[in-house]
Structure formats: C-alpha cells, structure tokens
Amino acid sequence: MTGPRQLDGSRRLEDFLAFSAEATAFTVFELRGTGQSQAYLNTCDGIVGTEVTDCLLDRYDAARSAVVASESTLPELLRRDILSDPQLGPVARNIAKMWFVGVWYELPRAWTEAFGAREGNATFVVSTQSYTEGLLWPAIGANPPGAKAPGFGSWAHPPRIPVFP
C-alpha cells in the first residue's frame, strides 16, 4: 500500500467522484446532484481510514493512466486491480452500494480478520438524505416511497425506465 496522498480535500473528492462514477455508471454531475459526495467520502474514510481510501484512489488513477498504454479497458483494469484485491475489493463494492441505497454495509468477516476490525464498521444509513438521494431510484425510473412524491395522478401511468447509453 502506498503512503497517504498529499492532496487537498477538493482533489481527493474529485478523485472519489471519478472512481464512483466508474463504479456506478452514473456521471460525476449526477453524483454531485445527490448532495452526498462529501458524506460518502467521509464515511469511507471514517470506517476504513484515509490510507485505504487513498490506496483505492491511487489504484484507480493508475488504472486510468494504464488504459492509454494498454489494450485493456478501464472496467477490465478495475476488475483486475481493485475489485479482485482482497483489501480494496470489498471497500469498492461498499462504495458502489452506498451510492445506490445510501447505506454503508458492514465489511465481510474475512476482511476484518485479514485487515483488522474497524470502529464503526456496521451497517448503517449514511445520512438523513441518503435514502431519498440513492441512485437506485433514477436507475429504476421510480421515486423513493414516502419521499419525493411524483405528483398527483402519476400512479395512473406505468413507470418509465430510462434508457442508459
């Protein structure tokens, strides 16, 4: 693992958003629109530590750079270099899940046995807005039940699932 990144907070957040956009297939613009970017980065840092988060972001940067000099695609490199990694894979999957449902899921037992138990590593809702801002809802073309009402009479029409490029 590399040492801590010497980046200001805004650059770290930009890198986190770039990785998250690749992990979720939503754009950085859409992720920013949730208002959860900083909360999700803080959650990840708070559970696994900035060193692990920075290692994940460094690997992502390296994979992006390697695409130019390689015949591999970015998704292939991410599967090989991040998602297959015993330490970074579970964290990366948790980040993607967090964007979709607004919940940090407890890391697997195998992860904590290999890399140590972390304070706060439990399943919890990240913020009061994370449920309603979850990417799950635009992904399925629906509104979160109990929040963001679609409007009077909208129930009369079947939901439309958006077409992704």
C-alpha positions as CSV (number, residue, x, y, z in Angstrom):
1,M,0.0,0.0,0.0
2,T,1.3,3.5,-0.8
3,G,1.5,6.3,1.7
4,P,-1.2,8.9,2.2
5,R,-1.9,11.1,-0.8
6,Q,-0.7,14.6,-0.5
7,L,-3.8,16.2,-2.0
8,D,-6.1,18.9,-0.8
9,G,-9.6,17.9,0.1
10,S,-11.2,19.1,-3.1
11,R,-8.8,17.0,-5.2
12,R,-9.5,13.9,-3.1
13,L,-13.2,14.5,-3.5
14,E,-12.8,14.8,-7.3
15,D,-10.9,11.5,-7.4
16,F,-13.5,9.9,-5.2
17,L,-16.2,11.1,-7.6
18,A,-14.3,9.9,-10.6
19,F,-14.0,6.4,-9.2
20,S,-17.6,6.4,-8.0
21,A,-18.8,7.4,-11.5
22,E,-17.0,4.5,-13.0
23,A,-18.3,2.1,-10.2
24,T,-21.9,3.2,-10.6
25,A,-22.2,4.1,-14.3
26,F,-23.6,7.5,-13.3
27,T,-21.8,10.7,-14.3
28,V,-19.9,12.9,-11.8
29,F,-22.5,15.5,-12.5
30,E,-25.3,13.1,-11.4
31,L,-23.4,12.0,-8.3
32,R,-22.8,15.6,-7.3
33,G,-26.5,16.3,-7.7
34,T,-27.3,13.8,-4.9
35,G,-25.5,16.1,-2.4
36,Q,-23.9,13.1,-0.8
37,S,-20.4,13.2,-2.2
38,Q,-18.6,14.5,0.9
39,A,-20.7,12.4,3.3
40,Y,-19.9,9.2,1.4
41,L,-16.1,10.1,1.2
42,N,-16.2,10.9,4.9
43,T,-18.0,7.6,5.7
44,C,-15.4,5.6,3.7
45,D,-12.5,7.4,5.4
46,G,-14.2,7.0,8.8
47,I,-14.6,3.3,8.5
48,V,-11.5,2.0,6.6
49,G,-9.3,5.0,7.1
50,T,-7.8,7.5,4.7
51,E,-4.9,5.3,3.9
52,V,-7.1,2.5,2.5
53,T,-9.3,5.0,0.7
54,D,-6.2,6.7,-0.8
55,C,-4.8,3.4,-1.9
56,L,-8.1,2.7,-3.7
57,L,-8.0,6.1,-5.4
58,D,-4.3,5.7,-6.3
59,R,-5.1,2.3,-7.9
60,Y,-8.0,3.9,-9.8
61,D,-5.7,6.7,-11.1
62,A,-3.1,4.1,-12.1
63,A,-5.7,2.1,-14.0
64,R,-7.0,5.2,-15.8
65,S,-3.4,6.0,-16.8
66,A,-2.7,2.4,-17.9
67,V,-5.7,2.4,-20.3
68,V,-3.8,4.7,-22.7
69,A,-0.7,2.4,-22.8
70,S,-2.6,-0.8,-22.7
71,E,-5.0,-2.8,-24.8
72,S,-7.2,-3.3,-21.7
73,T,-10.3,-1.3,-21.0
74,L,-10.8,0.6,-17.8
75,P,-13.5,-1.8,-16.5
76,E,-11.1,-4.8,-17.1
77,L,-8.3,-3.0,-15.2
78,L,-10.7,-2.1,-12.3
79,R,-11.8,-5.7,-12.0
80,R,-8.2,-6.9,-12.0
81,D,-6.6,-4.2,-9.9
82,I,-9.3,-3.1,-7.5
83,L,-12.3,-5.5,-7.3
84,S,-10.1,-8.6,-7.2
85,D,-7.9,-7.2,-4.4
86,P,-8.8,-8.7,-1.1
87,Q,-8.5,-5.4,0.8
88,L,-9.8,-2.9,-1.8
89,G,-12.5,-5.0,-3.5
90,P,-14.9,-5.1,-0.6
91,V,-14.4,-1.4,0.1
92,A,-15.0,-0.6,-3.6
93,R,-18.2,-2.6,-3.7
94,N,-19.4,-0.9,-0.5
95,I,-18.8,2.5,-2.1
96,A,-21.0,1.5,-5.1
97,K,-23.7,0.1,-2.9
98,M,-23.6,3.2,-0.7
99,W,-24.3,5.4,-3.8
100,F,-27.3,3.2,-4.8
101,V,-29.0,2.8,-1.5
102,G,-27.4,5.3,0.9
103,V,-26.3,2.5,3.3
104,W,-22.7,1.6,4.4
105,Y,-22.8,-2.2,4.8
106,E,-20.6,-3.9,7.4
107,L,-17.4,-5.2,5.7
108,P,-17.3,-9.0,5.5
109,R,-15.8,-11.0,8.3
110,A,-12.9,-12.2,6.1
111,W,-12.0,-8.6,5.5
112,T,-11.9,-7.7,9.2
113,E,-10.0,-10.9,10.0
114,A,-7.4,-10.1,7.4
115,F,-7.1,-6.3,7.8
116,G,-8.4,-5.7,11.3
117,A,-11.7,-4.7,12.9
118,R,-12.6,-1.1,12.4
119,E,-14.6,1.1,14.8
120,G,-17.9,1.9,13.3
121,N,-17.9,-0.9,10.8
122,A,-21.5,-1.8,11.0
123,T,-24.4,-1.5,8.6
124,F,-26.0,2.0,8.9
125,V,-27.8,4.7,6.8
126,V,-25.2,7.3,6.0
127,S,-27.4,10.4,6.3
128,T,-31.0,11.5,6.5
129,Q,-30.9,12.4,2.8
130,S,-29.0,9.3,1.5
131,Y,-32.1,7.1,1.2
132,T,-34.0,9.6,-1.0
133,E,-30.9,10.5,-3.0
134,G,-29.9,6.9,-3.7
135,L,-29.1,6.1,-7.3
136,L,-31.4,3.1,-7.1
137,W,-34.4,5.4,-7.8
138,P,-33.3,7.0,-11.0
139,A,-31.9,3.7,-12.1
140,I,-35.3,2.0,-12.0
141,G,-37.3,5.1,-13.0
142,A,-39.1,5.4,-9.7
143,N,-39.4,7.7,-6.7
144,P,-38.4,6.6,-3.2
145,P,-41.6,5.5,-1.4
146,G,-42.5,8.0,1.2
147,A,-40.4,10.8,-0.3
148,K,-40.2,12.9,-3.5
149,A,-43.8,12.4,-4.4
150,P,-44.1,12.1,-8.2
151,G,-47.2,14.3,-8.3
152,F,-51.0,14.0,-8.4
153,G,-52.3,11.2,-10.7
154,S,-48.9,9.9,-11.6
155,W,-50.0,6.5,-10.4
156,A,-52.3,6.3,-13.4
157,H,-49.4,5.7,-15.7
158,P,-46.9,2.8,-15.5
159,P,-43.3,3.8,-14.6
160,R,-40.9,4.5,-17.4
161,I,-37.5,3.0,-17.0
162,P,-34.9,5.4,-18.5
163,V,-32.7,4.1,-21.3
164,F,-29.0,4.3,-20.5
165,P,-26.4,4.8,-23.2
